[in-house]
Amino acid sequence: MGSGFAISFADIEAAAQTIAGHVLKTPLMPAPRLSALTGAEVFVKHENMQATASFKERGAVNKLLSLSEDERRRGVIAMSAGNHAQAVAYHARRFGIPATIVMPETTPLVKVENTRAHGAEVVLFGETLYESSQKAREIAAEKSLVFVHPYDDAAVMAGQGTVTLEMLEQAPELDTLLIPLGGGGLMAGNAIAAKALKPSIEMIGVEAALYPSFHNAVAGADLAIGGATLAEGIAVKTVGAQTLPVVKALVSDIVLVSEDLIERAVNACATLQHTLAEGAGAAGLAAMLKEPERYRGRKVGLVLSGGNIDARLLAAIMVRELEREQRIAAFRLTASDRPGLLGKVASLFGTLGANILEVSHGRLFLDVPAKGVMLDVTIETRDEAHTAAIEAALRQEGFAPRRIYPRGQEPDRSGP
């Protein structure tokens, strides 16, 4: 095991000893509500409970503790869109090692500020990780700093592989592991560990559909790479030279998940598992939502790899999901402008069991009769059937309701 690979199972076992006491041994939690959602028996490895809320601490600690005294004195430099940056910065400060982090200018503000808060010098450069990487290597050469790669490094890969050591110790019955796939450090380390401990286990990698880098590399495909993804933690254009052979040899499939599935998975983690997942952290669950039949009846381990999600983004995702489920709906009502109209409308919605979230009252629109009024009402309902029943009741009361969809799209009622 490990022949021809950058690391062996023994390296991962050694990493477990090295990082013990520095990194949290996170819980592997049964997830009955996610199991009900997917039809599989789901267990979630909560790496979002680490001090910097991601698995990246494992590889960072293993790498930092492998440095010589001279290297520690000179300091380290890393490039990262966020979680690797925070992990290196946090533990470098703990170990008294100067740290510089180069981050793309597009990095979410929460990750930039968290990295600075851990004491690192932050350099914002470039639009992509590739540009940040080139800049980091320039600075490393100028200042004789040790470059800590986020995934294409043997010590980092070995550190990440300790996730599966813990998972199979906590739940040896697992038969499938779904792991987010960016540059491949997490998957490479864990595939080697998993196959050494349980050769029958199936390893499935999950990429954002906008960044199918490993899919292209393994399948010889040429899908376009790029775009704004919720899963910026795995938005990697170039796979690791050391991780690719491991993925080719030990990973049975690479699943591509769309942005709407990633959104649904982030929302499910928050509302069903009561835990925060960033887009990349929810990728494994997104793959299960894509093909629930594939995993039905299996014992599936998900690595919730990170929980660093912007609060406003999470709020927007949760509201969008309510809109998708038609538990938030907006109606445009037209009626004669008469005293007590608003009271009648509010009373009607109350009787129907809907909660009014917002009302916009317009008299001056030219498409409304001079004695008429237009009301835009946004409500919260129980489910799609409840929303449909409310629409029918509004029509019966003579309000001529028209649905207003997200982004201002109204339903097409031009048909027969």
C-alpha positions as CSV (number, residue, x, y, z in Angstrom):
1,M,0.0,0.0,0.0
2,G,1.4,3.4,-1.0
3,S,3.8,2.0,-3.5
4,G,4.3,4.7,-6.1
5,F,2.4,7.3,-4.0
6,A,3.9,10.3,-2.2
7,I,2.9,8.9,1.2
8,S,2.2,5.5,2.8
9,F,-0.3,4.4,5.4
10,A,2.6,4.5,7.9
11,D,3.1,8.2,7.2
12,I,-0.6,8.8,8.1
13,E,-0.3,6.8,11.3
14,A,2.8,8.8,12.2
15,A,0.9,12.0,11.4
16,A,-1.8,11.0,13.8
17,Q,0.8,10.8,16.6
18,T,2.3,14.1,15.6
19,I,-0.9,16.1,15.6
20,A,-2.4,14.5,18.7
21,G,-3.1,17.2,21.2
22,H,-2.8,20.0,18.7
23,V,-5.9,19.2,16.6
24,L,-9.4,18.2,17.8
25,K,-10.4,14.6,17.4
26,T,-13.8,15.6,15.9
27,P,-17.0,13.6,16.5
28,L,-18.5,11.3,13.9
29,M,-22.2,11.8,14.4
30,P,-25.1,9.7,13.2
31,A,-27.4,11.9,11.1
32,P,-30.9,10.4,11.3
33,R,-32.6,13.3,9.5
34,L,-30.1,13.3,6.7
35,S,-30.5,9.5,6.6
36,A,-34.3,10.0,6.2
37,L,-33.7,12.6,3.4
38,T,-31.3,10.3,1.4
39,G,-32.4,6.7,2.3
40,A,-28.8,5.8,3.4
41,E,-27.5,5.4,6.9
42,V,-25.5,8.7,7.1
43,F,-22.7,9.6,9.5
44,V,-21.1,13.1,9.5
45,K,-17.5,13.8,10.5
46,H,-17.7,17.3,12.0
47,E,-14.4,18.8,10.9
48,N,-16.2,22.2,11.2
49,M,-15.6,21.9,14.9
50,Q,-11.8,22.4,14.6
51,A,-10.5,25.7,16.1
52,T,-10.5,27.3,12.6
53,A,-13.6,25.3,11.5
54,S,-11.9,23.0,8.9
55,F,-9.9,19.8,8.4
56,K,-7.0,21.9,7.1
57,E,-5.5,22.1,10.6
58,R,-4.4,18.5,10.4
59,G,-2.1,18.9,7.4
60,A,-0.9,22.3,8.5
61,V,0.1,21.0,12.0
62,N,1.9,18.0,10.5
63,K,3.8,20.2,8.1
64,L,4.7,22.9,10.6
65,L,6.0,20.3,13.1
66,S,8.2,18.7,10.4
67,L,10.2,21.9,9.9
68,S,13.8,22.3,11.1
69,E,14.7,25.0,13.6
70,D,16.2,27.1,10.8
71,E,13.0,26.8,8.7
72,R,10.8,27.7,11.7
73,R,12.9,30.8,12.3
74,R,12.7,32.0,8.7
75,G,9.0,31.5,8.6
76,V,6.4,30.0,6.2
77,I,4.2,31.3,3.4
78,A,1.0,29.8,2.0
79,M,-1.5,30.6,-0.6
80,S,-5.2,29.8,0.1
81,A,-8.7,30.9,-0.5
82,G,-9.3,30.7,3.2
83,N,-9.3,27.5,5.3
84,H,-5.7,26.5,4.7
85,A,-4.7,30.1,5.3
86,Q,-6.5,30.2,8.7
87,A,-5.1,26.8,9.7
88,V,-1.5,27.7,8.9
89,A,-1.8,31.1,10.5
90,Y,-3.4,29.8,13.7
91,H,-0.9,27.0,14.3
92,A,2.1,29.0,13.1
93,R,1.3,31.6,15.8
94,R,0.9,28.7,18.4
95,F,4.3,27.4,17.4
96,G,6.0,30.8,17.2
97,I,6.6,30.6,13.4
98,P,6.2,33.8,11.3
99,A,3.5,33.3,8.6
100,T,2.6,35.1,5.4
101,I,-0.6,34.2,3.5
102,V,-1.3,35.1,-0.1
103,M,-5.0,35.1,-0.8
104,P,-7.0,35.9,-4.0
105,E,-8.6,39.3,-4.0
106,T,-12.0,37.5,-4.4
107,T,-11.6,35.7,-1.1
108,P,-14.7,36.1,1.2
109,L,-14.1,38.9,3.7
110,V,-14.8,36.6,6.7
111,K,-11.9,34.4,5.8
112,V,-9.5,37.3,5.2
113,E,-10.3,38.9,8.5
114,N,-10.1,35.6,10.4
115,T,-6.6,34.9,8.9
116,R,-5.4,38.4,9.9
117,A,-6.9,37.8,13.4
118,H,-4.6,34.7,13.7
119,G,-1.6,37.0,13.4
120,A,-0.5,36.3,9.8
121,E,0.6,38.9,7.3
122,V,-2.0,38.8,4.6
123,V,-1.2,39.7,0.9
124,L,-4.2,39.9,-1.4
125,F,-3.2,39.2,-5.0
126,G,-4.8,38.0,-8.2
127,E,-8.2,36.7,-9.1
128,T,-7.4,33.0,-8.8
129,L,-5.5,30.6,-6.6
130,Y,-3.1,30.1,-9.5
131,E,-2.1,33.8,-9.5
132,S,-1.9,33.8,-5.7
133,S,0.3,30.7,-5.9
134,Q,2.7,32.4,-8.3
135,K,3.0,35.5,-6.1
136,A,3.5,33.3,-3.0
137,R,6.4,31.5,-4.7
138,E,8.0,34.8,-5.6
139,I,7.8,36.1,-2.1
140,A,9.1,32.7,-0.7
141,A,12.2,33.0,-3.0
142,E,12.8,36.6,-2.1
143,K,12.6,36.1,1.7
144,S,13.7,32.4,2.0
145,L,10.4,31.3,3.4
146,V,9.1,27.7,3.5
147,F,6.2,27.3,1.0
148,V,3.3,25.3,2.6
149,H,1.2,24.0,-0.2
150,P,-2.5,23.5,0.5
151,Y,-2.6,20.0,-1.0
152,D,0.4,19.0,-3.1
153,D,2.7,18.2,-0.2
154,A,3.4,14.8,1.5
155,A,3.2,16.1,5.1
156,V,0.0,17.9,4.4
157,M,-1.6,14.9,2.7
158,A,-0.6,12.6,5.5
159,G,-2.1,15.0,8.1
160,Q,-5.4,15.1,6.2
161,G,-5.5,11.3,6.1
162,T,-6.0,11.2,9.8
163,V,-9.7,12.0,9.2
164,T,-10.4,8.5,8.0
165,L,-8.3,6.9,10.7
166,E,-10.7,8.4,13.2
167,M,-13.8,7.7,11.1
168,L,-13.2,4.0,10.8
169,E,-12.2,3.8,14.5
170,Q,-15.5,5.4,15.4
171,A,-17.6,3.5,12.8
172,P,-15.9,0.6,11.3
173,E,-19.1,-0.5,9.6
174,L,-18.9,2.4,7.0
175,D,-18.9,1.1,3.5
176,T,-18.8,4.4,1.5
177,L,-16.9,7.6,2.0
178,L,-17.9,10.8,0.2
179,I,-15.1,13.3,0.2
180,P,-14.9,16.9,-1.3
181,L,-12.3,17.1,-4.0
182,G,-10.4,20.3,-4.8
183,G,-6.7,19.8,-5.1
184,G,-6.9,16.3,-3.8
185,G,-5.0,16.5,-0.5
186,L,-8.0,15.4,1.7
187,M,-9.0,12.7,-0.7
188,A,-5.4,11.3,-1.3
189,G,-4.6,11.0,2.4
190,N,-8.0,9.5,3.2
191,A,-8.1,7.1,0.3
192,I,-4.7,5.6,1.3
193,A,-5.9,5.4,5.0
194,A,-9.3,3.9,4.1
195,K,-8.0,1.3,1.7
196,A,-5.3,0.2,4.1
197,L,-7.9,-0.3,7.0
198,K,-10.8,-1.6,4.9
199,P,-10.0,-2.5,1.3
200,S,-13.7,-3.0,0.4
201,I,-14.7,0.6,1.2
202,E,-15.8,2.7,-1.7
203,M,-14.1,6.1,-2.0
204,I,-16.2,8.7,-4.0
205,G,-14.9,12.2,-4.7
206,V,-17.2,15.2,-5.2
207,E,-16.3,18.2,-7.3
208,A,-18.3,21.4,-8.0
209,A,-19.6,21.1,-11.5
210,L,-18.0,24.4,-12.4
211,Y,-14.5,23.1,-11.4
212,P,-14.3,19.5,-12.8
213,S,-10.5,19.4,-12.6
214,F,-10.1,15.9,-11.3
215,H,-12.9,14.6,-13.6
216,N,-11.1,16.0,-16.6
217,A,-7.7,14.6,-15.4
218,V,-9.0,11.1,-14.6
219,A,-11.5,10.7,-17.4
220,G,-9.5,12.5,-20.1
221,A,-12.4,15.0,-20.5
222,D,-12.2,18.7,-21.4
223,L,-15.1,20.2,-19.5
224,A,-14.9,24.0,-19.0
225,I,-13.4,25.1,-15.6
226,G,-14.3,28.3,-13.9
227,G,-17.1,30.5,-12.6
228,A,-18.5,31.8,-9.3
229,T,-19.2,28.8,-7.1
230,L,-20.6,28.5,-3.5
231,A,-17.9,25.8,-3.0
232,E,-14.9,28.1,-3.3
233,G,-12.9,25.8,-1.0
234,I,-12.8,23.2,-3.8
235,A,-12.7,25.6,-6.7
236,V,-9.3,24.4,-7.9
237,K,-8.2,24.6,-11.6
238,T,-5.0,22.5,-11.2
239,V,-5.0,19.1,-9.5
240,G,-2.0,18.1,-7.3
241,A,0.8,16.2,-9.1
242,Q,1.2,14.1,-5.9
243,T,-2.5,13.6,-5.3
244,L,-3.6,12.7,-8.9
245,P,-2.0,9.2,-8.9
246,V,-3.8,8.3,-5.6
247,V,-7.1,9.5,-6.9
248,K,-6.7,7.6,-10.2
249,A,-5.8,4.4,-8.3
250,L,-8.1,4.4,-5.3
251,V,-11.2,6.5,-6.0
252,S,-14.0,4.7,-7.8
253,D,-15.9,7.7,-9.0
254,I,-15.9,11.5,-9.2
255,V,-19.3,13.1,-8.9
256,L,-20.0,16.6,-10.2
257,V,-22.6,18.6,-8.3
258,S,-24.4,21.7,-9.5
259,E,-24.7,25.0,-7.5
260,D,-28.4,24.4,-6.7
261,L,-27.5,21.0,-5.1
262,I,-24.7,22.6,-3.1
263,E,-27.2,25.2,-1.9
264,R,-29.7,22.5,-0.9
265,A,-27.0,20.6,1.0
266,V,-25.8,23.7,2.9
267,N,-29.4,24.3,3.9
268,A,-30.0,20.7,4.9
269,C,-26.9,20.8,7.1
270,A,-28.2,23.9,8.8
271,T,-31.8,22.9,9.2
272,L,-31.6,19.1,9.6
273,Q,-28.2,18.5,11.1
274,H,-28.1,21.8,13.0
275,T,-24.6,22.5,11.9
276,L,-22.8,25.0,9.7
277,A,-21.3,23.9,6.4
278,E,-19.7,26.0,3.8
279,G,-20.3,25.0,0.2
280,A,-17.3,22.7,-0.1
281,G,-18.1,21.2,3.3
282,A,-21.6,20.2,2.1
283,A,-20.4,18.7,-1.3
284,G,-20.7,15.1,-0.1
285,L,-24.3,15.6,0.9
286,A,-25.0,17.3,-2.4
287,A,-23.8,14.2,-4.2
288,M,-26.2,12.1,-2.2
289,L,-29.1,14.5,-3.1
290,K,-28.1,14.2,-6.8
291,E,-28.4,10.3,-6.8
292,P,-30.2,9.1,-3.6
293,E,-30.9,5.7,-5.1
294,R,-27.2,5.0,-5.5
295,Y,-26.7,5.2,-1.8
296,R,-29.9,3.7,-0.5
297,G,-29.3,1.2,2.3
298,R,-25.6,1.9,2.4
299,K,-23.6,3.1,5.4
300,V,-22.2,6.4,4.2
301,G,-19.6,8.6,5.9
302,L,-19.6,12.3,4.9
303,V,-16.7,14.6,5.7
304,L,-18.1,18.0,6.6
305,S,-14.8,19.5,5.8
306,G,-15.4,23.2,6.7
307,G,-17.9,25.5,8.3
308,N,-16.6,28.9,7.3
309,I,-19.6,30.4,5.6
310,D,-20.5,34.1,5.5
311,A,-23.6,34.7,7.7
312,R,-25.4,36.8,5.0
313,L,-24.7,34.1,2.4
314,L,-26.1,31.4,4.7
315,A,-29.2,33.6,5.3
316,A,-29.7,34.1,1.6
317,I,-29.4,30.3,0.9
318,M,-32.0,29.5,3.6
319,V,-34.5,32.0,2.2
320,R,-33.9,30.8,-1.4
321,E,-34.6,27.2,-0.2
322,L,-37.8,28.3,1.4
323,E,-38.8,29.9,-1.9
324,R,-37.9,26.7,-3.8
325,E,-40.1,24.7,-1.4
326,Q,-42.8,27.4,-1.9
327,R,-42.8,28.0,1.9
328,I,-42.2,31.7,1.1
329,A,-44.4,33.0,-1.7
330,A,-45.3,36.4,-3.1
331,F,-48.6,37.4,-4.6
332,R,-49.7,40.5,-6.5
333,L,-53.3,41.3,-5.7
334,T,-55.5,43.9,-7.5
335,A,-58.7,45.3,-5.9
336,S,-60.9,48.3,-5.5
337,D,-59.3,50.9,-3.2
338,R,-61.7,51.1,-0.2
339,P,-61.3,51.6,3.5
340,G,-60.4,48.5,5.4
341,L,-59.0,46.7,2.4
342,L,-55.6,46.0,4.1
343,G,-57.4,44.8,7.2
344,K,-59.5,42.4,5.1
345,V,-56.5,41.1,3.3
346,A,-54.5,40.6,6.5
347,S,-57.5,38.9,8.2
348,L,-57.9,36.6,5.2
349,F,-54.3,35.5,5.3
350,G,-54.5,35.0,9.0
351,T,-57.6,32.8,8.6
352,L,-55.8,30.8,6.0
353,G,-52.9,30.2,8.4
354,A,-50.3,32.3,6.5
355,N,-47.7,34.6,8.1
356,I,-47.3,38.0,6.3
357,L,-43.7,38.9,5.9
358,E,-44.0,42.0,3.7
359,V,-46.6,44.2,2.1
360,S,-46.1,46.8,-0.7
361,H,-49.2,49.0,-1.3
362,G,-49.3,50.8,-4.7
363,R,-52.0,53.2,-6.1
364,L,-50.1,55.2,-8.7
365,F,-49.2,52.5,-11.2
366,L,-50.7,53.2,-14.6
367,D,-51.8,49.6,-15.1
368,V,-54.0,49.9,-12.0
369,P,-57.5,51.5,-12.4
370,A,-57.8,55.0,-10.9
371,K,-60.0,53.6,-8.2
372,G,-57.9,50.5,-7.8
373,V,-55.0,49.4,-5.7
374,M,-52.2,46.9,-6.2
375,L,-50.9,44.9,-3.2
376,D,-47.7,42.9,-3.3
377,V,-47.8,40.5,-0.3
378,T,-45.0,38.1,0.7
379,I,-46.1,35.3,3.0
380,E,-44.7,32.3,4.8
381,T,-46.7,29.0,4.5
382,R,-46.4,25.4,5.6
383,D,-45.6,23.9,2.2
384,E,-46.4,24.0,-1.5
385,A,-50.0,22.6,-1.1
386,H,-50.7,25.3,1.5
387,T,-49.5,28.0,-0.9
388,A,-51.7,26.6,-3.7
389,A,-54.7,26.6,-1.3
390,I,-54.1,30.2,-0.4
391,E,-53.8,31.2,-4.0
392,A,-57.2,29.5,-4.7
393,A,-58.8,31.3,-1.8
394,L,-57.5,34.7,-2.9
395,R,-59.0,34.1,-6.4
396,Q,-62.3,33.1,-4.9
397,E,-62.3,36.3,-2.9
398,G,-61.9,38.3,-6.1
399,F,-58.3,39.5,-5.6
400,A,-57.1,38.2,-9.0
401,P,-53.8,36.9,-7.5
402,R,-50.6,36.7,-9.6
403,R,-47.6,34.9,-8.3
404,I,-44.4,36.8,-8.2
405,Y,-41.3,34.5,-8.4
406,P,-37.8,35.2,-7.2
407,R,-35.9,37.7,-9.4
408,G,-39.2,39.3,-10.3
409,Q,-40.3,36.5,-12.6
410,E,-44.0,36.1,-12.8
411,P,-45.8,33.0,-13.9
412,D,-46.8,32.7,-17.5
413,R,-50.6,32.8,-17.7
414,S,-50.7,33.5,-21.4
415,G,-51.7,29.9,-22.3
416,P,-55.1,28.7,-23.1
